[in-house]
Amino acid sequence: MSSVNSNFGMESLSVAMMKRQSDNQGQIALAMVQSAAQTAQSTSSLAAPQQTQSVTPVVEGSKGANINTYA
C-alpha cells in the first residue's frame, strides 16, 4: 500500500468521523431547541391570564346623572 493510499484512507476516516460528530451535535441541539419551545409553550399557556372582554360604559346625558347616589 502506498503512502498516498494510506493518507487518503486516514483522511476519509477522519472526514467521516467529523461528519458523524457534527450530525450528532446537530441532533442534540435540535432536541434542546424543541424541548425549550415545548417548555415555553406550556409555561405561557399556564401563565396566560383569562381573556375577558371589557365593556366600556356608555355615558348618556350629563355625567352627573350616572352617579349612583344610593350606594
Contacts in CASP RR format, 6 or more apart in sequence:
PFRMAT RR
TARGET T0000
AUTHOR 0000-0000-0000
METHOD contacts of the structure
MODEL  1
MSSVNSNFGMESLSVAMMKRQSDNQGQIALAMVQSAAQTAQSTSSLAAPQ
QTQSVTPVVEGSKGANINTYA
57 66 0 8 1.000
59 66 0 8 1.000
60 66 0 8 1.000
END
